[in-house]
Amino acid sequence: MRLINEVNQAIWAAYSSYVQVRYYMKKWLNDYEIQEKQGGNIDLMKTLHSLSCEILIEIAIDLGL
């Protein structure tokens, strides 16, 4: 859970808009869906929770965590 929180914070720090966050996450999600909030914006926490541990760790490494 802590890693998910750190990844979430790092993504928002690096990519400041919903559009940029969506593009970043799309590069990682071959077999996963981007979870959305009502209104169509990405629900990053929900999306991160749906990922496998392997992908989550790869994203963390990419973000320098």
C-alpha positions, 0 to 999 in steps of 0.5 A, a space after each residue: 500500500 505504501 508503494 502505491 501511495 508513493 507511486 501516485 504522488 510521484 506520478 502527480 509530481 511529474 505529470 501535472 494534468 489528467 491528460 499527461 497522467 493518462 498518457 503515462 499510464 497508457 504506456 504501462 497498461 497492456 492488459 489492464 484498463 485505466 479506471 476513471 472517475 465520474 466525468 472521465 478523468 483517470 482515477 489513478 489510485 484505483 488504476 494503480 491498485 488494479 495492477 500486478 505487483 510486477 508492473 507497479 514495481 517497474 513503474 516505481 523504478 521508472 519514477 526513481 523510487 
